[in-house]
């Protein structure tokens, strides 16, 4: 079990939600991209079920590309008999002999720094990987298949739109290389819907908006990871844009509850927004809020121009989720605000 008190509190918070954890008793869960920021918390909560109730017998198969990274992320669980690593690229055929009950497909290069340097690798996991896993899911007759999509599928909208529900779509330019992520996530969604329609594979889709928390990679390239790194290193916060892009920020424990509720939903072929609609900030406002948590550091917020040519900036100025569907259908509403969430995140690295 983790010895990080912040993460342990998060796991207890997730466990104490209104999820019926007995649904996972005696189950095996395959999680792809398992050492990524979002899926790693899922690995930990499923192992935490066994910690809270040793008779649960929940097994986790963690599919990872890089075993060294996986061992670093899960170093506290390396002797856990309920965790098994499967080292392979999800874009290759899935040949697992064990019976699998649930599949969570979260393998993807989600950082914008990869969209310019490895667009083919970015889209491959979302398209080829999804097909490979759905073929495997069909053979296994899984209870549920959860695909991690993204808020990027919505594209660009005219200014003035307050929030986006699951049926609203804007413009994505397919000949812009940055679209490798958004377009392949959209295709991944349609692949899921097609397998549900034609083969009755019980697929569900989540579209996470900006999610942050402990163990996110601080060299990820995304602005809120940069801010956390700056605070930890007692450096002024640097904004490498005009700072006016508006986003909704959701803490990882709230998001994880949402992901699992969708996984257990009895409605297949559906997509759900996962984000904290009450926590809207421009990038500049977020930087000021984070600096304000630690006034004793006397840090400033600076605006400058990005030098990294591989980091392709999103053209979307504002994107806020409408989470009415999650609230009404699955009784999900995030509770943790940005100040508390970033304070917990920063404390976790200490």
Phi, psi and omega per residue, in radians:
X1 nan 2.595 -3.109
X2 -1.074 2.548 3.054
X3 -1.827 0.182 3.074
X4 -1.518 1.950 -3.031
X5 -1.069 -0.624 3.140
X6 -1.125 -0.832 3.133
X7 -1.138 -0.688 3.114
X8 -1.063 -0.721 3.070
X9 -1.117 -0.670 3.096
X10 -1.096 -0.769 -3.141
X11 -1.091 -0.693 3.113
X12 -1.175 -0.671 3.086
X13 -1.052 -0.807 3.132
X14 -1.127 -0.786 -3.098
X15 -1.101 -0.580 -3.107
X16 -1.457 0.054 3.057
X17 -1.250 3.113 -3.067
X18 -1.530 0.547 3.065
X19 -1.419 2.411 3.074
X20 -1.510 1.621 -3.034
X21 -1.193 -0.333 3.135
X22 -1.142 -0.291 3.072
X23 -1.020 -0.447 -3.082
X24 -1.686 0.022 -3.141
X25 -0.981 2.337 3.094
X26 1.027 0.560 -3.126
X27 -1.947 2.733 3.010
X28 -2.029 2.257 -3.062
X29 -2.057 2.128 3.067
X30 -1.639 2.150 3.137
X31 -2.124 2.073 3.124
X32 -1.605 2.654 -3.061
X33 1.099 0.593 -2.880
X34 -1.064 -0.467 -3.138
X35 -1.604 0.167 2.994
X36 -1.260 2.851 -3.034
X37 -0.977 -0.963 -3.085
X38 -1.235 -0.878 -3.112
X39 -1.160 -0.459 -3.141
X40 -1.087 -0.639 3.091
X41 -1.157 -0.578 3.077
X42 -1.157 -0.733 3.064
X43 -0.972 -0.834 -3.071
X44 -1.159 -0.678 -3.117
X45 -1.238 -0.599 3.107
X46 -1.201 -0.600 3.046
X47 -1.256 -0.534 3.120
X48 -1.165 -0.521 3.074
X49 -0.994 -0.776 3.124
X50 -1.156 -0.609 3.102
X51 -1.114 -0.727 -3.127
X52 -1.314 -0.585 -3.128
X53 -2.474 1.635 -3.038
X54 -1.037 -0.273 3.119
X55 -1.510 -0.016 -3.090
X56 -1.130 -0.652 3.090
X57 0.988 0.932 3.086
X58 -1.673 2.177 3.139
X59 -1.859 2.458 3.100
X60 -2.089 2.182 2.985
X61 -1.785 1.979 -3.068
X62 -1.774 1.843 3.123
X63 -1.510 2.130 -3.052
X64 -2.380 2.619 3.065
X65 -1.446 -0.605 -3.016
X66 -2.143 1.905 -3.088
X67 -1.174 -0.606 3.127
X68 -1.095 -0.767 3.098
X69 -1.103 -0.708 -3.135
X70 -1.129 -0.734 3.134
X71 -1.166 -0.587 3.075
X72 -1.194 -0.737 -3.120
X73 -1.207 -0.663 -3.047
X74 -1.978 0.598 -3.061
X75 -1.042 -0.471 -3.141
X76 -1.366 -0.159 -3.062
X77 -2.036 0.150 -3.009
X78 -1.085 -0.419 3.112
X79 -1.787 0.202 -3.138
X80 -1.369 2.084 -3.055
X81 -1.192 -0.234 -3.118
X82 -1.641 0.025 3.133
X83 -2.064 2.223 3.090
X84 -2.272 2.300 3.121
X85 -1.602 2.456 3.037
X86 -2.124 1.785 -3.105
X87 -1.440 1.882 3.055
X88 -2.945 2.852 3.031
X89 -1.480 2.267 -3.094
X90 -1.123 -0.316 3.120
X91 -1.305 -0.129 3.054
X92 -1.697 2.770 -3.092
X93 -0.960 2.395 -3.128
X94 -1.568 1.981 -3.125
X95 -2.177 1.439 3.135
X96 -1.971 2.240 -3.069
X97 -1.390 -0.476 -3.066
X98 -1.227 2.659 3.022
X99 -1.254 2.281 3.136
X100 -2.067 2.335 -3.093
X101 -1.759 -0.605 -3.138
X102 -2.326 2.515 3.054
X103 -2.206 2.267 3.030
X104 -2.069 1.958 -3.096
X105 -1.717 1.741 -3.121
X106 -2.144 0.204 3.127
X107 -1.292 2.079 -3.130
X108 -3.014 2.580 3.013
X109 -1.499 1.629 -3.003
X110 -1.526 -0.266 -3.114
X111 -1.369 2.327 3.129
X112 -1.043 -0.310 -3.135
X113 -1.201 -0.297 3.117
X114 -1.559 -0.326 -3.035
X115 -1.122 -0.551 3.116
X116 -1.566 -0.579 -3.065
X117 -1.532 -0.497 -3.094
X118 -2.564 1.112 -3.121
X119 -1.133 -0.608 -3.134
X120 -1.175 -0.743 3.079
X121 -1.111 -0.610 3.130
X122 -1.121 -0.839 -3.078
X123 -1.345 -0.441 -3.079
X124 -1.096 -0.760 -3.132
X125 -1.123 -0.609 -3.090
X126 -1.372 -0.452 -3.106
X127 -1.857 -1.126 -3.133
X128 -1.107 -0.744 3.134
X129 -1.071 -0.704 -3.140
X130 -1.154 -0.734 3.091
X131 -1.097 -0.808 3.135
X132 -1.009 -0.786 -3.100
X133 -1.222 -0.633 3.139
X134 -1.244 -0.594 3.023
X135 -1.106 -0.712 3.097
X136 -1.162 -0.749 3.132
X137 -1.071 -0.671 3.123
X138 -1.101 -0.772 3.112
X139 -1.127 -0.667 -3.072
X140 -1.391 -0.267 -3.061
X141 0.933 0.957 -3.073
X142 -1.152 2.750 3.113
X143 -1.316 -0.568 -3.122
X144 -2.825 2.525 3.115
X145 -2.211 2.110 -3.113
X146 -1.962 2.127 3.114
X147 -1.795 2.219 3.056
X148 -1.505 1.860 3.035
X149 -1.649 -2.498 -3.064
X150 -2.834 2.711 3.018
X151 -1.138 -0.290 -3.136
X152 -1.121 -0.345 -3.127
X153 -1.110 -0.364 -3.078
X154 -1.294 -0.452 3.094
X155 1.268 -2.704 -3.080
X156 -1.703 2.453 3.075
X157 -2.156 2.834 3.001
X158 -1.139 2.585 3.139
X159 -1.100 2.644 3.113
X160 1.858 -0.203 3.122
X161 -1.318 2.188 -3.048
X162 -1.370 -0.756 -3.136
X163 -2.709 2.880 -3.028
X164 -2.122 2.162 3.040
X165 -1.650 3.131 -2.966
X166 -1.213 -0.164 -3.102
X167 -1.929 0.203 -3.105
X168 -1.902 2.270 -3.136
X169 -2.388 2.405 3.124
X170 -1.790 -2.548 -3.015
X171 -1.818 2.272 2.974
X172 -2.184 2.168 -3.115
X173 -1.437 1.941 -3.048
X174 -1.241 -0.267 3.130
X175 -1.769 0.210 2.948
X176 -1.613 2.170 -3.045
X177 -1.027 -0.499 3.116
X178 -1.086 -0.400 -3.131
X179 -1.240 -0.083 3.104
X180 -0.951 -0.598 -3.118
X181 -1.367 -0.952 -3.084
X182 -1.088 -0.800 -3.087
X183 -1.184 -0.655 3.136
X184 -1.277 -0.538 3.034
X185 -1.165 -0.695 3.086
X186 -1.096 -0.744 3.114
X187 -1.142 -0.699 3.083
X188 -1.013 -0.711 3.089
X189 -1.073 -0.791 -3.113
X190 -1.173 -0.586 3.059
X191 -1.062 -0.773 3.103
X192 -1.051 -0.796 -3.133
X193 -1.130 -0.662 -3.132
X194 -1.166 -0.717 3.110
X195 -1.191 -0.574 3.053
X196 -1.196 -0.767 -3.105
X197 -1.149 -0.781 -3.027
X198 -1.574 -0.609 -3.033
X199 -2.099 0.059 3.112
X200 1.047 0.500 3.006
X201 -1.230 2.191 -3.023
X202 -1.315 1.400 -3.051
X203 -1.624 2.540 2.992
X204 -2.365 2.766 -3.069
X205 -2.308 2.329 2.972
X206 -2.010 2.504 3.080
X207 -2.068 1.549 -3.135
X208 -1.218 2.416 2.964
X209 -1.639 -2.859 -2.994
X210 -1.116 1.989 -3.076
X211 -2.080 2.408 -3.054
X212 -2.436 2.898 3.087
X213 2.725 -3.034 -3.131
X214 -0.997 2.530 3.048
X215 1.331 0.052 3.003
X216 -1.185 2.574 -3.083
X217 -1.278 2.189 -3.059
X218 -1.361 -0.192 3.028
X219 -1.794 0.351 -3.078
X220 -1.060 -0.567 -3.115
X221 1.741 -0.318 3.109
X222 -1.346 2.599 -2.889
X223 -1.079 -0.699 -3.071
X224 -1.268 -0.472 3.013
X225 -1.198 -0.697 3.069
X226 -1.042 -0.728 -3.122
X227 -1.095 -0.762 3.128
X228 -1.088 -0.760 3.112
X229 -1.054 -0.749 3.119
X230 -1.045 -0.806 -3.138
X231 -1.063 -0.803 -3.110
X232 -1.091 -0.528 -3.113
X233 -1.754 0.200 3.101
X234 0.956 0.761 3.120
X235 -1.994 2.625 3.032
X236 -1.031 2.568 -3.132
X237 -1.385 2.301 -3.111
X238 -1.877 2.195 3.040
X239 -1.866 2.096 -3.061
X240 -1.751 0.810 3.110
X241 -2.867 -2.913 3.093
X242 -1.427 -0.129 3.074
X243 1.354 0.148 -3.047
X244 -1.705 -0.095 3.097
X245 -1.120 2.335 -3.089
X246 -1.873 2.273 -3.120
X247 -2.380 2.840 3.035
X248 -1.885 2.291 -3.012
X249 -1.979 2.192 -3.068
X250 -2.075 2.300 3.125
X251 -1.304 2.564 -2.970
X252 -1.012 -0.661 -3.099
X253 -1.190 -0.688 3.062
X254 -1.099 -0.789 -3.126
X255 -1.086 -0.712 -3.107
X256 -1.094 -0.691 3.050
X257 -1.012 -0.766 3.125
X258 -1.088 -0.767 -3.136
X259 -1.025 -0.777 -3.075
X260 -1.241 -0.610 3.085
X261 -1.098 -0.684 3.094
X262 -1.179 -0.753 3.118
X263 -0.961 -0.681 -3.089
X264 -1.568 -0.052 -3.129
X265 -1.071 2.548 3.102
X266 -1.554 0.083 3.100
X267 -1.780 2.062 -3.141
X268 -1.737 2.834 3.134
X269 1.185 0.534 -3.114
X270 -2.120 2.659 3.071
X271 -2.073 2.548 -3.075
X272 -2.372 2.340 2.991
X273 -1.309 2.361 3.042
X274 -2.157 1.859 -3.128
X275 -2.961 2.901 -3.127
X276 -1.814 1.641 -3.020
X277 -1.161 -0.352 -3.130
X278 -1.455 -0.140 -3.079
X279 -1.939 1.210 -3.123
X280 -1.671 2.231 3.128
X281 -2.487 2.497 2.833
X282 -1.273 2.832 3.117
X283 -1.016 -0.701 3.137
X284 -1.143 -0.748 3.113
X285 -1.111 -0.681 3.114
X286 -1.098 -0.775 3.120
X287 -1.043 -0.774 3.121
X288 -1.100 -0.693 -3.142
X289 -1.120 -0.748 -3.120
X290 -1.194 -0.749 3.063
X291 -1.026 -0.658 -3.114
X292 -1.163 -0.332 3.104
X293 -1.200 -0.484 -3.055
X294 -2.203 1.164 -3.082
X295 -1.080 -0.468 -3.120
X296 -1.142 -0.357 3.129
X297 -1.348 -0.370 3.126
X298 0.980 0.761 -3.133
X299 -1.543 2.703 -3.138
X300 -1.995 2.929 3.053
X301 -1.973 2.082 -3.120
X302 -2.000 2.575 3.090
X303 -1.993 2.263 3.129
X304 -2.560 -3.085 -3.081
X305 -1.751 2.390 3.134
X306 -1.230 2.379 -3.138
X307 -1.737 -0.422 -3.073
X308 -1.239 1.937 -3.082
X309 -1.276 -0.367 -3.141
X310 -1.390 -0.343 3.125
X311 -1.448 1.903 -3.081
X312 -1.707 1.959 -3.034
X313 -1.211 2.443 3.099
X314 -1.171 2.382 3.084
X315 -1.400 -0.121 -3.080
X316 -1.359 2.130 -3.082
X317 -1.472 -0.606 -3.130
X318 -2.523 2.281 3.045
X319 -2.559 1.998 -3.104
X320 -2.208 2.275 -3.103
X321 -1.384 2.553 2.854
X322 -1.652 2.058 -3.066
X323 -1.893 0.405 3.141
X324 -1.018 -0.687 -3.114
X325 -1.073 -0.788 3.104
X326 -1.138 -0.696 -3.101
X327 -1.149 -0.811 -3.065
X328 -1.383 -0.794 -3.044
X329 -1.347 -0.649 -3.002
X330 -2.190 0.203 3.046
X331 0.940 0.808 -3.125
X332 -2.027 2.257 3.091
X333 -2.608 2.067 -3.111
X334 -1.127 2.580 -3.020
X335 -2.015 -0.353 -2.936
X336 -1.707 2.158 -3.095
X337 -1.464 2.966 -3.039
X338 -1.077 -0.737 -3.100
X339 -1.092 -0.867 3.129
X340 -1.130 -0.741 -3.085
X341 -1.115 -0.796 -3.134
X342 -1.290 -0.525 3.045
X343 -1.118 -0.751 3.100
X344 -1.129 -0.737 -3.131
X345 -1.056 -0.877 -3.112
X346 -1.125 -0.739 3.114
X347 -1.076 -0.570 -3.084
X348 -1.144 -0.488 -3.135
X349 -1.416 -0.218 -3.117
X350 -1.464 nan nan
